[in-house]
Amino acid sequence: MLRRHIRTLLSLVMLASFISVGTAMTAGSAQAASCYTWNRTLREGTSGEDVRQLQIRVAGYPGYGGVISIDGQYGPATKAAVTRFQSAYGLSADGIAGPNTFSKIYGLQKADCTPAHFTYAEMNRCNSDWSGGAVSAAAAKANALQQMWKLEALRHALGDAPLSTSSGFRSYSCNSAVGGASNSNHLYGRGIDLIGSPSYCTIVKQARYHGFNEILGPGYPNHSTHAHLGSQSGRFWSASQCGI
């Protein structure tokens, strides 16, 4: 009788453990799939939509003055960016995107694919539907997503110090109302203004390593009260008070 009770108790414990593990695995899988899930290991030479999705997440790790092409081609620049991403988060830095790399990304991304510390709302204080800019609403929102992942990399490099945005996407009417340049990157969803701390010079100096090729700060006209970061075809950095 005693042995039977012990066997029954052990069976119940094992069943509870199985249910607990199964629940945890399901929750983890759901978290990964809620935005985007990678189903294969990616390395130099591979291509496809899964590579493009990876490039968006590592766009903030191109190295000094670099920019990652979001083209779905896993070339040397993407490999180098993956390596830097892995190193930044204490992973084995081999430039191959496998389960450990994707697990870290899953931990950083939210259900809407935005990174942990930034939202679409703070990237668009102009209008909720992303319309009225220089590109379609969908393109503006997609550009803003890429910028947010670059900001996440910048934030992490600054010791995970919070970053506060004051302006992101602008329609033409919003841009005109604040006196923005007629060809402003804000019109494309590619411009970001940061305020508060860390210092603007700290921000713009570090931003040079995280995929921003438009960097404006103290010393550039009308940029003493914020740091401006953007992405464009050519590099333009100007913050003379910061040595840039």
C-alpha positions in Angstrom: 0.0 0.0 0.0 2.8 2.5 1.0 4.6 1.7 -2.3 1.5 2.3 -4.3 1.0 5.7 -2.6 4.6 6.6 -3.3 4.3 5.6 -7.0 1.1 7.7 -7.2 2.7 10.7 -5.6 5.7 10.4 -8.0 3.4 10.2 -11.0 1.6 13.4 -9.9 4.9 15.2 -9.4 6.1 14.2 -12.9 2.8 15.2 -14.4 2.9 18.6 -12.8 6.5 19.1 -13.9 5.5 18.1 -17.5 2.6 20.6 -17.5 4.8 23.3 -16.1 7.5 22.8 -18.7 5.0 22.5 -21.5 3.4 25.8 -20.4 6.7 27.5 -20.3 7.7 26.3 -23.7 4.3 27.3 -25.2 4.6 30.8 -23.7 8.1 31.2 -25.0 7.1 30.1 -28.5 4.1 32.4 -28.4 6.3 35.3 -27.5 8.7 34.6 -30.4 5.9 34.1 -32.9 3.8 37.1 -31.8 6.1 39.3 -34.0 8.5 37.3 -36.1 10.0 33.8 -35.7 13.2 32.6 -37.4 13.1 29.0 -38.4 16.7 28.4 -39.6 20.2 29.4 -38.8 21.4 32.3 -40.9 25.0 32.9 -42.0 27.0 34.7 -44.7 25.7 33.7 -48.1 22.1 33.2 -47.1 19.2 35.4 -48.3 15.5 35.9 -47.8 12.9 37.7 -45.8 14.3 36.2 -42.6 17.6 37.8 -43.3 15.9 41.1 -43.9 14.1 40.8 -40.6 17.4 40.1 -38.9 19.0 43.1 -40.6 16.4 45.4 -39.1 17.2 44.2 -35.6 21.0 44.5 -36.0 20.9 47.8 -38.0 22.3 49.6 -35.0 25.6 47.6 -35.1 27.3 48.5 -38.3 30.4 50.0 -36.7 31.8 53.5 -36.9 30.2 55.4 -39.7 28.6 52.3 -41.2 25.1 51.6 -42.4 23.5 48.2 -42.9 21.6 47.6 -46.1 18.2 46.1 -45.4 18.2 44.0 -48.5 17.8 40.4 -47.4 21.4 39.5 -48.4 23.6 38.1 -45.6 26.9 39.7 -46.7 30.0 40.7 -44.8 28.5 43.8 -43.4 25.5 41.9 -42.0 27.9 39.3 -40.5 29.9 42.0 -38.9 26.8 43.6 -37.5 25.6 40.3 -36.1 29.0 39.8 -34.5 28.8 43.2 -32.8 25.3 42.5 -31.6 26.3 39.2 -30.2 29.3 40.8 -28.4 27.2 43.6 -27.0 24.9 41.1 -25.3 27.6 38.6 -24.2 26.9 35.9 -26.7 29.4 33.9 -28.6 30.4 36.4 -31.3 30.8 34.3 -34.5 28.6 36.3 -36.9 26.2 33.4 -37.3 22.6 34.0 -36.3 21.4 30.9 -34.5 19.1 30.0 -31.6 21.0 32.0 -29.0 21.0 35.2 -31.2 17.3 34.8 -32.0 16.5 34.2 -28.3 18.1 37.5 -27.4 16.2 39.2 -30.1 12.9 37.6 -28.9 13.7 39.0 -25.5 14.1 42.5 -26.9 11.2 42.7 -29.3 7.6 43.3 -28.5 4.5 41.9 -30.1 4.4 44.7 -32.7 8.1 44.2 -33.6 9.2 47.4 -31.8 12.3 47.1 -29.5 11.9 46.9 -25.8 12.4 50.5 -24.9 10.7 52.4 -27.8 7.2 52.7 -29.2 5.5 53.8 -32.4 3.6 56.5 -30.4 6.8 58.3 -29.3 8.1 58.1 -32.9 5.0 59.8 -34.2 3.5 62.7 -32.2 2.1 64.3 -35.4 -0.8 62.1 -36.4 -1.8 58.5 -35.7 -2.0 57.2 -39.2 1.5 58.2 -40.4 0.0 60.0 -43.5 0.9 63.3 -45.1 4.7 62.9 -45.3 7.1 62.5 -48.1 6.4 58.7 -48.4 3.4 56.5 -47.9 2.2 55.9 -44.4 3.5 52.2 -44.5 6.9 53.3 -45.7 7.1 56.0 -43.0 6.2 53.5 -40.3 8.7 50.9 -41.6 11.4 53.6 -41.6 10.6 54.5 -38.0 10.8 50.8 -37.0 14.4 50.7 -38.3 15.3 53.8 -36.5 13.9 52.4 -33.2 16.2 49.4 -33.5 19.1 51.7 -34.0 18.0 53.7 -30.9 17.9 50.4 -29.0 21.5 49.7 -29.9 22.5 53.3 -29.0 20.7 53.0 -25.6 22.4 49.7 -24.8 25.8 51.2 -25.7 25.1 54.1 -23.3 24.7 51.6 -20.4 21.0 51.2 -21.0 20.4 54.8 -20.1 16.9 55.9 -21.0 16.5 58.1 -24.1 13.7 60.5 -24.6 12.4 61.5 -28.0 10.7 64.8 -28.7 10.0 64.4 -32.4 9.9 61.6 -34.9 7.7 61.3 -38.0 6.1 64.6 -39.3 3.6 65.2 -42.0 4.3 68.3 -44.2 1.9 70.3 -42.1 3.5 69.3 -38.8 7.0 69.9 -40.2 6.0 73.4 -41.4 4.4 74.2 -38.0 7.7 73.6 -36.2 9.9 75.3 -38.9 11.5 72.0 -40.1 13.6 71.9 -43.2 11.7 71.3 -46.5 13.6 68.0 -47.1 13.7 66.9 -43.4 14.2 63.2 -42.7 11.3 63.6 -40.3 9.1 63.6 -43.3 10.2 60.1 -44.2 10.0 58.7 -40.7 13.8 58.6 -40.5 14.4 61.6 -38.2 14.5 61.5 -34.4 15.1 64.3 -32.0 16.3 63.4 -28.5 16.1 65.6 -25.4 17.1 65.2 -21.7 19.9 63.0 -20.7 22.5 61.7 -21.4 24.1 64.9 -22.6 23.7 65.8 -26.3 27.4 65.5 -27.0 27.4 62.0 -25.4 24.5 61.0 -27.6 25.8 62.3 -30.9 29.3 61.0 -30.4 28.0 57.5 -29.6 25.5 57.6 -32.4 28.3 57.5 -35.0 28.6 53.8 -34.2 25.0 52.9 -34.6 23.9 53.4 -38.2 22.9 57.1 -38.1 24.5 59.0 -41.0 22.7 62.3 -40.2 23.8 63.5 -36.8 23.2 67.1 -35.7 23.8 68.6 -32.3 25.2 71.5 -30.3 27.1 73.9 -32.6 24.8 73.2 -35.5 22.2 76.0 -36.0 19.0 75.5 -34.0 20.3 72.3 -32.4 21.4 73.5 -29.0 18.3 72.1 -27.3 18.3 68.6 -28.7 20.2 65.9 -30.6 19.0 65.0 -34.0 19.6 61.6 -35.5 18.6 60.4 -39.0 19.3 58.1 -41.9 19.9 59.2 -45.5 21.9 58.3 -48.6 25.0 60.3 -47.6 26.7 61.2 -44.4 26.2 64.6 -42.7 27.4 65.0 -39.2 27.7 68.4 -37.5 27.9 69.2 -33.8 31.0 71.4 -33.6 30.6 71.9 -29.8 31.0 68.1 -29.5 34.0 67.9 -31.8 32.0 66.5 -34.7 
